[in-house]
Amino acid sequence: MTAHEPAHDGTAPDTGPAAPDTGVPVTQATADDQPRYEPPPSVGKLFFWVLLFVLAAVVVVAGGVYFT
């Protein structure tokens, strides 16, 4: 009996425990079996994060100057 044949009594063979359902869909590989990645962020979004980081650095420096 192989794994694809039903048991003689008509029940399916026990293939072991099932994989847990993580809720994350399985992604399909592309035609050449290369994994797919997210596209890079747009220039505007990248500029926003850089600006936010610079603003946070300015706030930290200004706070350090003010409280000393």
mmCIF file of the N, C-alpha and C atoms, coordinates in Angstrom:
data_MODEL
# 
_entry.id   MODEL 
# 
loop_
_atom_site.group_PDB 
_atom_site.id 
_atom_site.type_symbol 
_atom_site.label_atom_id 
_atom_site.label_alt_id 
_atom_site.label_comp_id 
_atom_site.label_asym_id 
_atom_site.label_entity_id 
_atom_site.label_seq_id 
_atom_site.pdbx_PDB_ins_code 
_atom_site.Cartn_x 
_atom_site.Cartn_y 
_atom_site.Cartn_z 
_atom_site.occupancy 
_atom_site.B_iso_or_equiv 
_atom_site.pdbx_formal_charge 
_atom_site.auth_seq_id 
_atom_site.auth_comp_id 
_atom_site.auth_asym_id 
_atom_site.auth_atom_id 
_atom_site.pdbx_PDB_model_num 
ATOM 1   N N  . MET A 1 1  ? 0.850   -1.177 0.000   1.00 0.00 ? 1  MET A N  1 
ATOM 2   C CA . MET A 1 1  ? 0.000   0.000  0.000   1.00 0.00 ? 1  MET A CA 1 
ATOM 3   C C  . MET A 1 1  ? 0.894   1.237  0.000   1.00 0.00 ? 1  MET A C  1 
ATOM 4   N N  . THR A 1 2  ? 0.597   2.183  -0.879  1.00 0.00 ? 2  THR A N  1 
ATOM 5   C CA . THR A 1 2  ? 1.340   3.434  -0.908  1.00 0.00 ? 2  THR A CA 1 
ATOM 6   C C  . THR A 1 2  ? 0.552   4.493  -0.167  1.00 0.00 ? 2  THR A C  1 
ATOM 7   N N  . ALA A 1 3  ? 1.131   5.667  -0.031  1.00 0.00 ? 3  ALA A N  1 
ATOM 8   C CA . ALA A 1 3  ? 0.469   6.744  0.704   1.00 0.00 ? 3  ALA A CA 1 
ATOM 9   C C  . ALA A 1 3  ? -0.759  7.258  -0.031  1.00 0.00 ? 3  ALA A C  1 
ATOM 10  N N  . HIS A 1 4  ? -0.840  7.019  -1.343  1.00 0.00 ? 4  HIS A N  1 
ATOM 11  C CA . HIS A 1 4  ? -1.957  7.541  -2.121  1.00 0.00 ? 4  HIS A CA 1 
ATOM 12  C C  . HIS A 1 4  ? -3.112  6.553  -2.225  1.00 0.00 ? 4  HIS A C  1 
ATOM 13  N N  . GLU A 1 5  ? -2.902  5.309  -1.834  1.00 0.00 ? 5  GLU A N  1 
ATOM 14  C CA . GLU A 1 5  ? -3.968  4.310  -1.908  1.00 0.00 ? 5  GLU A CA 1 
ATOM 15  C C  . GLU A 1 5  ? -4.754  4.298  -0.603  1.00 0.00 ? 5  GLU A C  1 
ATOM 16  N N  . PRO A 1 6  ? -6.081  4.099  -0.692  1.00 0.00 ? 6  PRO A N  1 
ATOM 17  C CA . PRO A 1 6  ? -6.848  3.966  0.545   1.00 0.00 ? 6  PRO A CA 1 
ATOM 18  C C  . PRO A 1 6  ? -6.534  2.636  1.218   1.00 0.00 ? 6  PRO A C  1 
ATOM 19  N N  . ALA A 1 7  ? -6.750  2.570  2.497   1.00 0.00 ? 7  ALA A N  1 
ATOM 20  C CA . ALA A 1 7  ? -6.542  1.325  3.232   1.00 0.00 ? 7  ALA A CA 1 
ATOM 21  C C  . ALA A 1 7  ? -7.561  0.298  2.752   1.00 0.00 ? 7  ALA A C  1 
ATOM 22  N N  . HIS A 1 8  ? -7.301  -0.975 3.055   1.00 0.00 ? 8  HIS A N  1 
ATOM 23  C CA . HIS A 1 8  ? -8.179  -2.045 2.583   1.00 0.00 ? 8  HIS A CA 1 
ATOM 24  C C  . HIS A 1 8  ? -9.579  -1.944 3.163   1.00 0.00 ? 8  HIS A C  1 
ATOM 25  N N  . ASP A 1 9  ? -9.710  -1.350 4.325   1.00 0.00 ? 9  ASP A N  1 
ATOM 26  C CA . ASP A 1 9  ? -11.042 -1.236 4.915   1.00 0.00 ? 9  ASP A CA 1 
ATOM 27  C C  . ASP A 1 9  ? -11.779 0.012  4.437   1.00 0.00 ? 9  ASP A C  1 
ATOM 28  N N  . GLY A 1 10 ? -11.222 0.763  3.482   1.00 0.00 ? 10 GLY A N  1 
ATOM 29  C CA . GLY A 1 10 ? -11.905 1.914  2.908   1.00 0.00 ? 10 GLY A CA 1 
ATOM 30  C C  . GLY A 1 10 ? -11.575 3.229  3.577   1.00 0.00 ? 10 GLY A C  1 
ATOM 31  N N  . THR A 1 11 ? -10.822 3.209  4.657   1.00 0.00 ? 11 THR A N  1 
ATOM 32  C CA . THR A 1 11 ? -10.466 4.457  5.326   1.00 0.00 ? 11 THR A CA 1 
ATOM 33  C C  . THR A 1 11 ? -9.151  4.972  4.759   1.00 0.00 ? 11 THR A C  1 
ATOM 34  N N  . ALA A 1 12 ? -8.929  6.232  4.896   1.00 0.00 ? 12 ALA A N  1 
ATOM 35  C CA . ALA A 1 12 ? -7.686  6.827  4.418   1.00 0.00 ? 12 ALA A CA 1 
ATOM 36  C C  . ALA A 1 12 ? -6.555  6.472  5.370   1.00 0.00 ? 12 ALA A C  1 
ATOM 37  N N  . PRO A 1 13 ? -5.352  6.280  4.848   1.00 0.00 ? 13 PRO A N  1 
ATOM 38  C CA . PRO A 1 13 ? -4.227  5.967  5.737   1.00 0.00 ? 13 PRO A CA 1 
ATOM 39  C C  . PRO A 1 13 ? -3.867  7.175  6.589   1.00 0.00 ? 13 PRO A C  1 
ATOM 40  N N  . ASP A 1 14 ? -3.313  6.886  7.753   1.00 0.00 ? 14 ASP A N  1 
ATOM 41  C CA . ASP A 1 14 ? -2.904  7.957  8.657   1.00 0.00 ? 14 ASP A CA 1 
ATOM 42  C C  . ASP A 1 14 ? -1.560  8.489  8.177   1.00 0.00 ? 14 ASP A C  1 
ATOM 43  N N  . THR A 1 15 ? -1.529  9.766  7.805   1.00 0.00 ? 15 THR A N  1 
ATOM 44  C CA . THR A 1 15 ? -0.283  10.355 7.308   1.00 0.00 ? 15 THR A CA 1 
ATOM 45  C C  . THR A 1 15 ? 0.436   11.150 8.381   1.00 0.00 ? 15 THR A C  1 
ATOM 46  N N  . GLY A 1 16 ? -0.011  11.077 9.615   1.00 0.00 ? 16 GLY A N  1 
ATOM 47  C CA . GLY A 1 16 ? 0.638   11.804 10.692  1.00 0.00 ? 16 GLY A CA 1 
ATOM 48  C C  . GLY A 1 16 ? -0.107  13.073 11.011  1.00 0.00 ? 16 GLY A C  1 
ATOM 49  N N  . PRO A 1 17 ? 0.423   13.848 11.940  1.00 0.00 ? 17 PRO A N  1 
ATOM 50  C CA . PRO A 1 17 ? -0.268  15.083 12.326  1.00 0.00 ? 17 PRO A CA 1 
ATOM 51  C C  . PRO A 1 17 ? -0.243  16.109 11.195  1.00 0.00 ? 17 PRO A C  1 
ATOM 52  N N  . ALA A 1 18 ? -1.300  16.868 11.117  1.00 0.00 ? 18 ALA A N  1 
ATOM 53  C CA . ALA A 1 18 ? -1.382  17.909 10.093  1.00 0.00 ? 18 ALA A CA 1 
ATOM 54  C C  . ALA A 1 18 ? -0.565  19.114 10.526  1.00 0.00 ? 18 ALA A C  1 
ATOM 55  N N  . ALA A 1 19 ? -0.111  19.867 9.555   1.00 0.00 ? 19 ALA A N  1 
ATOM 56  C CA . ALA A 1 19 ? 0.637   21.085 9.859   1.00 0.00 ? 19 ALA A CA 1 
ATOM 57  C C  . ALA A 1 19 ? -0.305  22.092 10.501  1.00 0.00 ? 19 ALA A C  1 
ATOM 58  N N  . PRO A 1 20 ? 0.170   22.846 11.482  1.00 0.00 ? 20 PRO A N  1 
ATOM 59  C CA . PRO A 1 20 ? -0.708  23.831 12.124  1.00 0.00 ? 20 PRO A CA 1 
ATOM 60  C C  . PRO A 1 20 ? -1.087  24.935 11.151  1.00 0.00 ? 20 PRO A C  1 
ATOM 61  N N  . ASP A 1 21 ? -2.300  25.426 11.289  1.00 0.00 ? 21 ASP A N  1 
ATOM 62  C CA . ASP A 1 21 ? -2.771  26.512 10.442  1.00 0.00 ? 21 ASP A CA 1 
ATOM 63  C C  . ASP A 1 21 ? -2.304  27.821 11.062  1.00 0.00 ? 21 ASP A C  1 
ATOM 64  N N  . THR A 1 22 ? -1.369  28.481 10.413  1.00 0.00 ? 22 THR A N  1 
ATOM 65  C CA . THR A 1 22 ? -0.829  29.729 10.947  1.00 0.00 ? 22 THR A CA 1 
ATOM 66  C C  . THR A 1 22 ? -1.628  30.935 10.508  1.00 0.00 ? 22 THR A C  1 
ATOM 67  N N  . GLY A 1 23 ? -2.554  30.759 9.577   1.00 0.00 ? 23 GLY A N  1 
ATOM 68  C CA . GLY A 1 23 ? -3.354  31.868 9.097   1.00 0.00 ? 23 GLY A CA 1 
ATOM 69  C C  . GLY A 1 23 ? -2.669  32.677 8.022   1.00 0.00 ? 23 GLY A C  1 
ATOM 70  N N  . VAL A 1 24 ? -1.418  32.348 7.712   1.00 0.00 ? 24 VAL A N  1 
ATOM 71  C CA . VAL A 1 24 ? -0.683  33.065 6.675   1.00 0.00 ? 24 VAL A CA 1 
ATOM 72  C C  . VAL A 1 24 ? -0.816  32.269 5.386   1.00 0.00 ? 24 VAL A C  1 
ATOM 73  N N  . PRO A 1 25 ? -1.297  32.897 4.316   1.00 0.00 ? 25 PRO A N  1 
ATOM 74  C CA . PRO A 1 25 ? -1.444  32.144 3.075   1.00 0.00 ? 25 PRO A CA 1 
ATOM 75  C C  . PRO A 1 25 ? -0.092  31.770 2.493   1.00 0.00 ? 25 PRO A C  1 
ATOM 76  N N  . VAL A 1 26 ? -0.060  30.627 1.849   1.00 0.00 ? 26 VAL A N  1 
ATOM 77  C CA . VAL A 1 26 ? 1.164   30.177 1.208   1.00 0.00 ? 26 VAL A CA 1 
ATOM 78  C C  . VAL A 1 26 ? 1.310   30.937 -0.095  1.00 0.00 ? 26 VAL A C  1 
ATOM 79  N N  . THR A 1 27 ? 2.469   31.531 -0.297  1.00 0.00 ? 27 THR A N  1 
ATOM 80  C CA . THR A 1 27 ? 2.679   32.288 -1.530  1.00 0.00 ? 27 THR A CA 1 
ATOM 81  C C  . THR A 1 27 ? 3.205   31.353 -2.599  1.00 0.00 ? 27 THR A C  1 
ATOM 82  N N  . GLN A 1 28 ? 2.797   31.601 -3.802  1.00 0.00 ? 28 GLN A N  1 
ATOM 83  C CA . GLN A 1 28 ? 3.253   30.804 -4.930  1.00 0.00 ? 28 GLN A CA 1 
ATOM 84  C C  . GLN A 1 28 ? 4.563   31.374 -5.448  1.00 0.00 ? 28 GLN A C  1 
ATOM 85  N N  . ALA A 1 29 ? 5.461   30.494 -5.841  1.00 0.00 ? 29 ALA A N  1 
ATOM 86  C CA . ALA A 1 29 ? 6.708   30.952 -6.438  1.00 0.00 ? 29 ALA A CA 1 
ATOM 87  C C  . ALA A 1 29 ? 6.431   31.358 -7.878  1.00 0.00 ? 29 ALA A C  1 
ATOM 88  N N  . THR A 1 30 ? 7.302   32.160 -8.432  1.00 0.00 ? 30 THR A N  1 
ATOM 89  C CA . THR A 1 30 ? 7.138   32.570 -9.823  1.00 0.00 ? 30 THR A CA 1 
ATOM 90  C C  . THR A 1 30 ? 7.444   31.393 -10.730 1.00 0.00 ? 30 THR A C  1 
ATOM 91  N N  . ALA A 1 31 ? 7.307   31.603 -12.019 1.00 0.00 ? 31 ALA A N  1 
ATOM 92  C CA . ALA A 1 31 ? 7.480   30.517 -12.979 1.00 0.00 ? 31 ALA A CA 1 
ATOM 93  C C  . ALA A 1 31 ? 8.873   29.899 -12.891 1.00 0.00 ? 31 ALA A C  1 
ATOM 94  N N  . ASP A 1 32 ? 9.889   30.681 -12.559 1.00 0.00 ? 32 ASP A N  1 
ATOM 95  C CA . ASP A 1 32 ? 11.241  30.139 -12.462 1.00 0.00 ? 32 ASP A CA 1 
ATOM 96  C C  . ASP A 1 32 ? 11.618  29.797 -11.021 1.00 0.00 ? 32 ASP A C  1 
ATOM 97  N N  . ASP A 1 33 ? 10.616  29.641 -10.154 1.00 0.00 ? 33 ASP A N  1 
ATOM 98  C CA . ASP A 1 33 ? 10.784  29.233 -8.753  1.00 0.00 ? 33 ASP A CA 1 
ATOM 99  C C  . ASP A 1 33 ? 11.649  30.195 -7.948  1.00 0.00 ? 33 ASP A C  1 
ATOM 100 N N  . GLN A 1 34 ? 11.618  31.462 -8.283  1.00 0.00 ? 34 GLN A N  1 
ATOM 101 C CA . GLN A 1 34 ? 12.302  32.480 -7.496  1.00 0.00 ? 34 GLN A CA 1 
ATOM 102 C C  . GLN A 1 34 ? 11.309  33.078 -6.515  1.00 0.00 ? 34 GLN A C  1 
ATOM 103 N N  . PRO A 1 35 ? 11.714  33.322 -5.271  1.00 0.00 ? 35 PRO A N  1 
ATOM 104 C CA . PRO A 1 35 ? 10.779  33.926 -4.309  1.00 0.00 ? 35 PRO A CA 1 
ATOM 105 C C  . PRO A 1 35 ? 10.439  35.354 -4.707  1.00 0.00 ? 35 PRO A C  1 
ATOM 106 N N  . ARG A 1 36 ? 9.228   35.765 -4.334  1.00 0.00 ? 36 ARG A N  1 
ATOM 107 C CA . ARG A 1 36 ? 8.789   37.129 -4.630  1.00 0.00 ? 36 ARG A CA 1 
ATOM 108 C C  . ARG A 1 36 ? 9.027   38.000 -3.410  1.00 0.00 ? 36 ARG A C  1 
ATOM 109 N N  . TYR A 1 37 ? 9.426   39.231 -3.634  1.00 0.00 ? 37 TYR A N  1 
ATOM 110 C CA . TYR A 1 37 ? 9.685   40.168 -2.555  1.00 0.00 ? 37 TYR A CA 1 
ATOM 111 C C  . TYR A 1 37 ? 8.783   41.381 -2.713  1.00 0.00 ? 37 TYR A C  1 
ATOM 112 N N  . GLU A 1 38 ? 8.633   42.133 -1.621  1.00 0.00 ? 38 GLU A N  1 
ATOM 113 C CA . GLU A 1 38 ? 7.840   43.357 -1.688  1.00 0.00 ? 38 GLU A CA 1 
ATOM 114 C C  . GLU A 1 38 ? 8.566   44.381 -2.547  1.00 0.00 ? 38 GLU A C  1 
ATOM 115 N N  . PRO A 1 39 ? 7.819   45.220 -3.235  1.00 0.00 ? 39 PRO A N  1 
ATOM 116 C CA . PRO A 1 39 ? 8.487   46.275 -4.000  1.00 0.00 ? 39 PRO A CA 1 
ATOM 117 C C  . PRO A 1 39 ? 9.133   47.277 -3.053  1.00 0.00 ? 39 PRO A C  1 
ATOM 118 N N  . PRO A 1 40 ? 10.161  47.972 -3.495  1.00 0.00 ? 40 PRO A N  1 
ATOM 119 C CA . PRO A 1 40 ? 10.798  48.966 -2.622  1.00 0.00 ? 40 PRO A CA 1 
ATOM 120 C C  . PRO A 1 40 ? 9.837   50.111 -2.328  1.00 0.00 ? 40 PRO A C  1 
ATOM 121 N N  . PRO A 1 41 ? 10.049  50.822 -1.232  1.00 0.00 ? 41 PRO A N  1 
ATOM 122 C CA . PRO A 1 41 ? 9.150   51.941 -0.910  1.00 0.00 ? 41 PRO A CA 1 
ATOM 123 C C  . PRO A 1 41 ? 9.282   53.047 -1.951  1.00 0.00 ? 41 PRO A C  1 
ATOM 124 N N  . SER A 1 42 ? 8.216   53.800 -2.102  1.00 0.00 ? 42 SER A N  1 
ATOM 125 C CA . SER A 1 42 ? 8.259   54.913 -3.056  1.00 0.00 ? 42 SER A CA 1 
ATOM 126 C C  . SER A 1 42 ? 9.193   55.996 -2.516  1.00 0.00 ? 42 SER A C  1 
ATOM 127 N N  . VAL A 1 43 ? 9.594   56.901 -3.391  1.00 0.00 ? 43 VAL A N  1 
ATOM 128 C CA . VAL A 1 43 ? 10.513  57.978 -3.001  1.00 0.00 ? 43 VAL A CA 1 
ATOM 129 C C  . VAL A 1 43 ? 9.864   58.868 -1.949  1.00 0.00 ? 43 VAL A C  1 
ATOM 130 N N  . GLY A 1 44 ? 8.566   59.143 -2.084  1.00 0.00 ? 44 GLY A N  1 
ATOM 131 C CA . GLY A 1 44 ? 7.868   59.985 -1.115  1.00 0.00 ? 44 GLY A CA 1 
ATOM 132 C C  . GLY A 1 44 ? 7.833   59.366 0.266   1.00 0.00 ? 44 GLY A C  1 
ATOM 133 N N  . LYS A 1 45 ? 7.577   58.058 0.324   1.00 0.00 ? 45 LYS A N  1 
ATOM 134 C CA . LYS A 1 45 ? 7.527   57.381 1.621   1.00 0.00 ? 45 LYS A CA 1 
ATOM 135 C C  . LYS A 1 45 ? 8.916   57.336 2.253   1.00 0.00 ? 45 LYS A C  1 
ATOM 136 N N  . LEU A 1 46 ? 9.927   57.091 1.440   1.00 0.00 ? 46 LEU A N  1 
ATOM 137 C CA . LEU A 1 46 ? 11.298  57.084 1.952   1.00 0.00 ? 46 LEU A CA 1 
ATOM 138 C C  . LEU A 1 46 ? 11.686  58.468 2.475   1.00 0.00 ? 46 LEU A C  1 
ATOM 139 N N  . PHE A 1 47 ? 11.327  59.519 1.738   1.00 0.00 ? 47 PHE A N  1 
ATOM 140 C CA . PHE A 1 47 ? 11.610  60.889 2.168   1.00 0.00 ? 47 PHE A CA 1 
ATOM 141 C C  . PHE A 1 47 ? 10.896  61.204 3.477   1.00 0.00 ? 47 PHE A C  1 
ATOM 142 N N  . PHE A 1 48 ? 9.666   60.725 3.630   1.00 0.00 ? 48 PHE A N  1 
ATOM 143 C CA . PHE A 1 48 ? 8.914   60.944 4.868   1.00 0.00 ? 48 PHE A CA 1 
ATOM 144 C C  . PHE A 1 48 ? 9.640   60.332 6.060   1.00 0.00 ? 48 PHE A C  1 
ATOM 145 N N  . TRP A 1 49 ? 10.127  59.091 5.928   1.00 0.00 ? 49 TRP A N  1 
ATOM 146 C CA . TRP A 1 49 ? 10.808  58.436 7.042   1.00 0.00 ? 49 TRP A CA 1 
ATOM 147 C C  . TRP A 1 49 ? 12.127  59.129 7.370   1.00 0.00 ? 49 TRP A C  1 
ATOM 148 N N  . VAL A 1 50 ? 12.857  59.585 6.359   1.00 0.00 ? 50 VAL A N  1 
ATOM 149 C CA . VAL A 1 50 ? 14.107  60.318 6.608   1.00 0.00 ? 50 VAL A CA 1 
ATOM 150 C C  . VAL A 1 50 ? 13.804  61.629 7.320   1.00 0.00 ? 50 VAL A C  1 
ATOM 151 N N  . LEU A 1 51 ? 12.778  62.340 6.859   1.00 0.00 ? 51 LEU A N  1 
ATOM 152 C CA . LEU A 1 51 ? 12.387  63.602 7.486   1.00 0.00 ? 51 LEU A CA 1 
ATOM 153 C C  . LEU A 1 51 ? 11.946  63.382 8.934   1.00 0.00 ? 51 LEU A C  1 
ATOM 154 N N  . LEU A 1 52 ? 11.203  62.325 9.184   1.00 0.00 ? 52 LEU A N  1 
ATOM 155 C CA . LEU A 1 52 ? 10.767  62.016 10.546  1.00 0.00 ? 52 LEU A CA 1 
ATOM 156 C C  . LEU A 1 52 ? 11.966  61.715 11.447  1.00 0.00 ? 52 LEU A C  1 
ATOM 157 N N  . PHE A 1 53 ? 12.938  60.973 10.936  1.00 0.00 ? 53 PHE A N  1 
ATOM 158 C CA . PHE A 1 53 ? 14.131  60.657 11.709  1.00 0.00 ? 53 PHE A CA 1 
ATOM 159 C C  . PHE A 1 53 ? 14.923  61.926 12.025  1.00 0.00 ? 53 PHE A C  1 
ATOM 160 N N  . VAL A 1 54 ? 15.080  62.802 11.041  1.00 0.00 ? 54 VAL A N  1 
ATOM 161 C CA . VAL A 1 54 ? 15.807  64.060 11.256  1.00 0.00 ? 54 VAL A CA 1 
ATOM 162 C C  . VAL A 1 54 ? 15.072  64.929 12.267  1.00 0.00 ? 54 VAL A C  1 
ATOM 163 N N  . LEU A 1 55 ? 13.755  65.004 12.162  1.00 0.00 ? 55 LEU A N  1 
ATOM 164 C CA . LEU A 1 55 ? 12.962  65.781 13.119  1.00 0.00 ? 55 LEU A CA 1 
ATOM 165 C C  . LEU A 1 55 ? 13.124  65.230 14.539  1.00 0.00 ? 55 LEU A C  1 
ATOM 166 N N  . ALA A 1 56 ? 13.106  63.914 14.682  1.00 0.00 ? 56 ALA A N  1 
ATOM 167 C CA . ALA A 1 56 ? 13.293  63.317 16.006  1.00 0.00 ? 56 ALA A CA 1 
ATOM 168 C C  . ALA A 1 56 ? 14.685  63.630 16.547  1.00 0.00 ? 56 ALA A C  1 
ATOM 169 N N  . ALA A 1 57 ? 15.694  63.598 15.692  1.00 0.00 ? 57 ALA A N  1 
ATOM 170 C CA . ALA A 1 57 ? 17.053  63.927 16.134  1.00 0.00 ? 57 ALA A CA 1 
ATOM 171 C C  . ALA A 1 57 ? 17.147  65.378 16.575  1.00 0.00 ? 57 ALA A C  1 
ATOM 172 N N  . VAL A 1 58 ? 16.499  66.285 15.850  1.00 0.00 ? 58 VAL A N  1 
ATOM 173 C CA . VAL A 1 58 ? 16.508  67.703 16.224  1.00 0.00 ? 58 VAL A CA 1 
ATOM 174 C C  . VAL A 1 58 ? 15.814  67.901 17.564  1.00 0.00 ? 58 VAL A C  1 
ATOM 175 N N  . VAL A 1 59 ? 14.711  67.205 17.789  1.00 0.00 ? 59 VAL A N  1 
ATOM 176 C CA . VAL A 1 59 ? 13.991  67.320 19.067  1.00 0.00 ? 59 VAL A CA 1 
ATOM 177 C C  . VAL A 1 59 ? 14.865  66.822 20.213  1.00 0.00 ? 59 VAL A C  1 
ATOM 178 N N  . VAL A 1 60 ? 15.566  65.730 20.009  1.00 0.00 ? 60 VAL A N  1 
ATOM 179 C CA . VAL A 1 60 ? 16.432  65.192 21.066  1.00 0.00 ? 60 VAL A CA 1 
ATOM 180 C C  . VAL A 1 60 ? 17.572  66.163 21.367  1.00 0.00 ? 60 VAL A C  1 
ATOM 181 N N  . VAL A 1 61 ? 18.202  66.701 20.335  1.00 0.00 ? 61 VAL A N  1 
ATOM 182 C CA . VAL A 1 61 ? 19.305  67.648 20.548  1.00 0.00 ? 61 VAL A CA 1 
ATOM 183 C C  . VAL A 1 61 ? 18.791  68.924 21.208  1.00 0.00 ? 61 VAL A C  1 
ATOM 184 N N  . ALA A 1 62 ? 17.673  69.454 20.728  1.00 0.00 ? 62 ALA A N  1 
ATOM 185 C CA . ALA A 1 62 ? 17.116  70.680 21.318  1.00 0.00 ? 62 ALA A CA 1 
ATOM 186 C C  . ALA A 1 62 ? 16.715  70.446 22.770  1.00 0.00 ? 62 ALA A C  1 
ATOM 187 N N  . GLY A 1 63 ? 16.174  69.293 23.076  1.00 0.00 ? 63 GLY A N  1 
ATOM 188 C CA . GLY A 1 63 ? 15.829  68.979 24.464  1.00 0.00 ? 63 GLY A CA 1 
ATOM 189 C C  . GLY A 1 63 ? 17.059  68.876 25.337  1.00 0.00 ? 63 GLY A C  1 
ATOM 190 N N  . GLY A 1 64 ? 18.125  68.298 24.794  1.00 0.00 ? 64 GLY A N  1 
ATOM 191 C CA . GLY A 1 64 ? 19.372  68.203 25.550  1.00 0.00 ? 64 GLY A CA 1 
ATOM 192 C C  . GLY A 1 64 ? 19.982  69.559 25.816  1.00 0.00 ? 64 GLY A C  1 
ATOM 193 N N  . VAL A 1 65 ? 19.915  70.456 24.850  1.00 0.00 ? 65 VAL A N  1 
ATOM 194 C CA . VAL A 1 65 ? 20.442  71.812 25.036  1.00 0.00 ? 65 VAL A CA 1 
ATOM 195 C C  . VAL A 1 65 ? 19.584  72.571 26.035  1.00 0.00 ? 65 VAL A C  1 
ATOM 196 N N  . TYR A 1 66 ? 18.281  72.438 25.950  1.00 0.00 ? 66 TYR A N  1 
ATOM 197 C CA . TYR A 1 66 ? 17.363  73.180 26.817  1.00 0.00 ? 66 TYR A CA 1 
ATOM 198 C C  . TYR A 1 66 ? 17.488  72.745 28.273  1.00 0.00 ? 66 TYR A C  1 
ATOM 199 N N  . PHE A 1 67 ? 17.626  71.433 28.512  1.00 0.00 ? 67 PHE A N  1 
ATOM 200 C CA . PHE A 1 67 ? 17.633  70.933 29.890  1.00 0.00 ? 67 PHE A CA 1 
ATOM 201 C C  . PHE A 1 67 ? 19.023  70.909 30.514  1.00 0.00 ? 67 PHE A C  1 
ATOM 202 N N  . THR A 1 68 ? 20.053  71.430 29.841  1.00 0.00 ? 68 THR A N  1 
ATOM 203 C CA . THR A 1 68 ? 21.389  71.457 30.469  1.00 0.00 ? 68 THR A CA 1 
ATOM 204 C C  . THR A 1 68 ? 21.767  72.860 30.879  1.00 0.00 ? 68 THR A C  1 
# 
